[in-house]
Amino acid sequence: MAGNPLDPLQALSAALAVPADSKEQAELLAALRESLEAHPSPIPILCTTLIRTVSGAGESLLKRWVLDLLHFAICRSSLSLEVRSQLATQSVDTLASLLNDPSVRTVKVVIQCLTTVYPLLFRILCSNRTQRQQWDLLSQCKTRILDFARSPTTNTGVKLSAVKFVQKVILLQTRGISDPRLQNKNDPNIANVPVDHPFISASALEAEGMKLLESVITMLYTSQEPDVLTAIVNSWSTLIKQRPSLVHLVVSSLTSWTPVSLAGQPASAIKSVEKSIRILLVHISRGPHGSAFGAQINEALAVQAQRMERASAEEKARKAAVAAAATEATRKRPPPAVPLEEQTDPKRLKAEVDSAAANSAAFLAAFDFTTLPIELVTDLIVANLQAFSEPALMNLVQSYRQSRGLPSVPPAKPPQPPDSVARTEGTPVSDAVAGAETVKKEPVDPLKMDIDEEEVEYEPDKLNLELSGEEAVANEDIIPVDIPDDLPFDLSDFKLPSPKDLPANERIALMRGAAARIWDGAEDLRHATSATGSQTASDMWMLLIVRMITRAVVLPKPSGSPQNEAESTDAADTQLTALYSRQDALRQTLCEYIMNDFPARLRLAITWMNEEWYNDRIRSSADPNWRPNYESWLNQLVSTYQTILEGKVDGKPDNKDKAFSRFLLDLPDVPSDVLDMLRDLSVEAEKMHVGFTTLRDIVLERPSLRAEALRVLLDLTTHPDSVTRRAAINTVRRWVPGAEPLDSMIRDFALQILRRLQKRPSQESKGSNGQANGEAEDDNMEDGQLPPEELIQTPYLSDDIQLPAEKSHVLQHVELLFALSVKIPEFLDEIFASYSQMDVSVQEAIQSLITALVKSLGSNNGKLLTLMRTCPRGSESLALRVLTIFTEHGRPSSQLVALVKGLISERDLDARFLIPIIAEMDKGDILRHLPRVVSILNGQPEPKNLVRSVFSSVVTTPPQTFGSVTSNLPRVRQSELLTPAELMVLLHEAEKEIGLKSAIEAIGICFSMTDVFRSEILAVVMQQIVDEPVLPVLFLRTVIQAVTTYKSLVPFVSTTLLSRLITKKIWQNPHLWEGFIRCAKVIAPASFGALLQLPKEQLRELVDKQPSLKSGLRDYVTKKAGNKARVAGFLDIFGDDDNMPSSASSPATPVDAVMAATPA
């Protein structure tokens, strides 16, 4: 096959001729694929032709074959870089559309293709500055694939491909090796982007690349899918090779990783991830960049080895337990299935038992136990031993020894008490000594023994005697023979003597000495307990010292003598005050000891606080006058911790220190002032990590305090400081959606904060109505308005928002809701519904603040498009803002254009809705809608700039960009655009619909566009309008403005235009007649010839209104010296006096105001 390649066209035709998806077609396509892999030169032609057929097609064998061939051609073939780049350029449109294909396999192959297409096209677009549309399409593909990687519901195969694509993007959007001698030409990166590139921003791509790397690291720590983690780790080998600057980040991420997120996964899967990380760390340590991280990597490898050994041991123990359970299950036989009457026959029962025993014995005798693994044999032995109780096992041992003729072992007796106790119980000492040999001694760990100093003096001798077997002999030597065996000794009424009553100063000294000894030996105790893995000893010491301080208190009581009642009460109060002072001094000592090393002494602090809380409860129930200590000393610990935080270097606590959070979580009760302290910590930039971490843990792990702690976090989402507010928002948004009941609480709070921005009835109107008219007041309130008492309040928001509202104040109300709307687009309904009930200043702030949210959702978001079509009354300006954001940096999609056109046809919307999309309409729609756009002109600069940009986009010579409204590229179909003459004629014909003032301003905009509306264009416009049966009111004003701007038009106007107007009896329209007179004056004396064509009455009226023309007309007539009678008639009209007053002053007409702006 490799030596004789197939004819691709014939082979493909043959495959298409057989039934689709048949075995024959599969074989033909496989043969063609094998030939193309050996001889890939025809692949580009085939892929270019066939790739267009798979877009939108259903799942088929041919579609899979074409996609696989394209994947081979772009990713794995031996084609040149130029050929693969050209193939990528031709197929990117189809690949983008196939990202939404319902087939998981298709999407996976498409992502794998785009993983190679992205760097190929990036290399081309860095040098090609005109393919903006292709870059936008590539960016959309990237966004879609990133969504696949982040979504928890994505298919595993698709997610793995998406993760590999993300790694390729990170590699591309970070800077390569700076040394030009080591740079790889086949390694495209952002260093290849020119500084002045029109649509590729290197800084923005680099920032996005670092954010993606952070998200991948986060995925490494949080993902519960071993396959995804393995894919991430395996892809990092290329990253550290080509991006040495990121080695430290990779190493720190790998060395800190633990399989916490994989809890519940099979041990083999966890082991696979551990091995991948270990292999990569070893690879880094042996590479050129590993020397700087050698110690860190070796330490991490040692910790990982211990972790893997523990996991292996736990897995073996689990398997042993399973094997034991299986063995136990096999031992238990089901009851025989025989009739009840037959079961009572003893002969039958005995025969069955004998038969079963014989069969079992025969089976075991024939079974070769040496074939079993040694681990299984051990597990079976242990499991069988555990199945018997100790007496039953001893009986079996005795039976076996008797059957073998061995001496019997005496039955085990319980451990004997010490000699002194044994004697008191009345047991003969000789019996105790005689039975000492038969006592079963358990091995004792000496490290776990609590040994006093006195015990050390004699205990080893006793132990030696027991071990040597000489103890009985020694005891026999010391037993007096005169003691009777039946000596009675009863302890039922025995009572210990009362302790010696020490003076107060001695008690204090004794307790301080005990505390000092415990603290001095605490370090040794810590090392001992850590070596043995037990905390029993340290727990006992902590409990002892805490109870010495908290419970070893006896309150003094007044004597019962009524004569000295007052004196005894005073004395008791004095003693009580002194007692409290002594106890507080001890507590202060304990507090200082704990706070000297709070993280290491955390368990002591927790034990102390729990004891104080419990002691307060039992004491208060017994004595109502008991002074509680829990809250006061808890506040002392908390305030001391705050002082320690303030004393740290730079005032910054260790972000990895979770001691304070764990301390509060283990408290039996957290007072409200502690939550207030956490609130204060959260608003300080250096300490906010402690505050937010603790509040978050309380919300998650303390259900009784969940509402209070969450309310503190929610209040902080309205803090005026942006850093604090965003930290709080990032803390609570992770619980939305799905984490009930937190989800509902956060949603309700966000919506109630939004409702604070709605209009509310004023206090004056509320007071005037009074309580009696409460129902009427509710009826008179507008929809969406709320009484002030029903609105939620936080410490950081004023009772009423001050109007006009400031943008920063509005942001405090809506930033949480905007952040949640990214995850829950349904919140957009609430935003639009509340928007119509807000003040104008608040609406303007919302329009500005919603930009980031709209951009993050994208122009294809279904919820946004639906809201634009069905926006509530009063929220049209917000929908317009959304539309403007969609079109600021790109052409509107056809879907968006159709939506807006339908919306305008259904509802009476502002003409500004048309501005972003009018350039995408056909000519008929432009002519129909353009007058509405022009009607927004009101003399202000902003509408004027908008209309100017619209004119630039709908005429045949538009600029490169669409100004501030949109950046539409020039239209390809020039026939859909208006000519400049058509635009000017439209402005005159629609002057009534537009409005005279707006039309005048629009015509002025046209005249300012001198590169479009040149003199020849204006001549065509005037010629076209003058032929209309009804002339526009503004026509003569435009003529005057044209001849003033372009002097070259004066001959045309004087010889042609004025004569045509005279033939149309222009004087019959007073408005146009006034314009005609002014135009004649402006172009005089060029207009004299045409003026003499006027009837005498109209000529007389003209010179009466413009006396300054008389002398010029008289001179013009005299010089012509034509028919004397006609000349005499003209001279009679013009007269001899140039300063003759006008016969009558015509009343002012509306056109006078129009002509007032025309230059004379």
Salt bridges, closest charged atoms under 4 A:
GLU37 OE2 - ARG33 NE 2.79
GLU59 OE2 - ARG64 NH1 3.36
ASP68 OD2 - ARG105 NH2 2.66
ASP101 OD2 - LYS63 NZ 2.63
ASP136 OD1 - ARG132 NE 3.11
ASP147 OD1 - ARG150 NH1 3.92
ASP179 OD2 - ARG181 NH2 2.96
ASP187 OD2 - ARG243 NH1 2.80
ASP196 OD1 - ARG129 NH2 2.97
GLU206 OE1 - ARG175 NE 3.46
GLU208 OE1 - LYS142 NZ 2.80
GLU225 OE2 - LYS159 NZ 3.26
GLU274 OE2 - ARG307 NE 2.88
GLU315 OE2 - ARG318 NH2 2.50
GLU328 OE1 - ARG331 NH1 3.42
GLU328 OE2 - LYS332 NZ 3.98
ASP354 OD2 - LYS350 NZ 3.17
GLU390 OE2 - LYS440 NZ 4.00
ASP501 OD1 - ARG507 NH1 3.77
GLU523 OE1 - ARG526 NH1 3.52
GLU523 OE2 - HIS527 NE2 3.46
ASP539 OD1 - ARG603 NH2 2.01
ASP584 OD1 - ARG627 NH2 2.88
GLU611 OE2 - ARG547 NE 3.34
GLU611 OE1 - ARG551 NH2 2.88
GLU612 OE2 - ARG587 NE 2.48
GLU646 OE2 - LYS687 NZ 3.41
GLU684 OE1 - LYS687 NZ 3.26
ASP697 OD1 - ARG696 NE 3.57
ASP715 OD2 - ARG679 NH1 3.49
ASP715 OD1 - ARG711 NE 2.70
ASP743 OD1 - ARG747 NE 2.72
GLU789 OE1 - LYS766 NZ 3.23
ASP800 OD1 - ARG760 NH2 3.06
GLU806 OE1 - HIS809 NE2 3.84
GLU815 OE1 - ARG725 NE 2.41
GLU815 OE2 - ARG726 NE 3.08
ASP829 OD2 - LYS863 NZ 3.13
GLU876 OE2 - ARG907 NH2 3.08
GLU888 OE2 - ARG881 NH1 3.51
ASP908 OD1 - ARG932 NH2 3.84
ASP910 OD1 - ARG912 NH1 3.88
GLU920 OE1 - ARG891 NH2 2.98
ASP925 OD2 - LYS901 NZ 2.89
ASP925 OD1 - ARG928 NH2 2.15
GLU976 OE1 - ARG971 NH2 2.43
GLU976 OE2 - ARG973 NH1 2.42
GLU982 OE1 - LYS923 NZ 3.60
GLU1016 OE2 - ARG1014 NE 3.07
ASP1027 OD1 - ARG1060 NH2 2.59
GLU1074 OE2 - LYS1105 NZ 2.69
GLU1101 OE2 - LYS1105 NZ 3.24
ASP1132 OD2 - ARG1100 NH2 3.85
ASP1138 OD1 - ARG1114 NH2 2.67
